[in-house]
Amino acid sequence: MNYLELVKRLASETGTELESKVTTVEVPPATAYGETTEHRTRLINWVRQAWIEIQEDQDQWNFMVRRASMPLVRGQTSYAIAELANPDCTGCDPEECDPDEAYYDYIVPFVAPQDYRYIWMVDGSTQQPNPQICYYVHPERFFGDRDRMNKTAFGQPSRYSIDRTGCIVFDASPPDDDYHIQFEYKLLPHEFLTDEDTPRGLPLKYHMLIIYKAMVYYAMFDEADKQVQRAAKLARDWMNKLRRDQLKEYTMPGTRS
């Protein structure tokens, strides 16, 4: 369902008799009935609020995580994290990314549980590239090893860490320019703005969760205790289903130290 359809469905579920009167969510229509326009605006805002709260309920929603890639440069082992963020939107979905605006919340490996802060290293020179895990190492151990070695090795990087300047540093420099890394990033919450906007990434079967959460706001505003309880139970049940289905599971082997 798109934004307009969600608002119309909320009007139908709450029995407000406004379903046929909600023709757009963008510009309030002229009407002689101020109360109708005011109530319509509340429905629109409740749907928008519900969608934002669903996205902010968890840090690791699968439907809010995307994968991007960045090429590595021969002879270079250190990269500013800002480069990984791909400010020019390289490697991200062009329909989701505005190069003039921040589109990501954080890069997943840097906030994942300690044992799972890995990224993928890909050798693009092979006909069938096989991504290899590049493991995170604690800075004290990582940079101590580098100091003792007193040299930068050439080869496929297998470990990385973060230095004090906020740069990601690999344990080796790729022998050629065919290597790139793959990593995941979490999108910023998406906000409904136009009639055609749809819940970005949210599977269709969970669109009613937005309605149920919005119904809670409606019932609370109407001071209808029984409706609050019913809507809250529906919202809670469907939120639990979404969590079971869309929370990120860490199953790969973790940190090497």
Steps between C-alpha positions, in 0.01 A plus 500: 500500500614854433461793738157601369373141512625461857317813612179390325531156662544662842186705438313180411629299797409775748154556353551873456310511167788701356630235263328649195599853601873430524611558143856615567745527790695788350274807488197528730190542279282805540195414707221677680540258788807595699460201732515262204827650378645494851407136554638408159829667589520296819459174306777605262735590785424183695594281204823697452583476870429126511736431208783701659459322835506157337831582331648633824387201706817302417856584391545191284188469285587298192268712287703810588842352424664527159832377361753722324850453363815708469813433293838482671812668365828318450755615756240659729402345833317787670162645400290769665169362621332786315624338179325177596179695540503557123390865500456477122265202552735257324372148553166595651149497361457819292131509583580520871798732497515876458867601460423833666362340816619246755319176423661264748489485878813294559723237344391168648838334573600790726200454731447124477578279800874481555532146366334587171668818382614356171481627145536314171815513287453418130768430241340615177778363281358148517223381269285400796588732789469330836453752782726438799443622852724782618499490880501786746790507748522716811720806432746420780578159353474603136732800511740325737544224241554755223764685701691180570489405133602856404382451145191490284441167333353458154223246463132449565406680824357266761480725806414861570468745787414864566772753584473808722420727206194295410657325201454134419842336463566164333784264584616483138488694178331330203752396233287656227194719450255211458408475867197655661321467830132438562326621813154573629353831609176592673270750334363800681127474578281563198220756529175502305458817294291432189194294413708240318764449772513139619661360818857462374617141526218386728348173372142546381360256755607736781342817362201448731736549796510867404120508511482327838751738658315797354175356639655516848559874459144544372348307791711687757391832351138383511550375858353164405662256741367182339615613156841589642536150645389332177724712276795467739469120498489488120797735474696302759429164336601622154807681631616173657449324166703769326780467756518124452511542124714810453755519781855441387650169607875471547609153396848549356824433690634808674800693620855382468733648756 
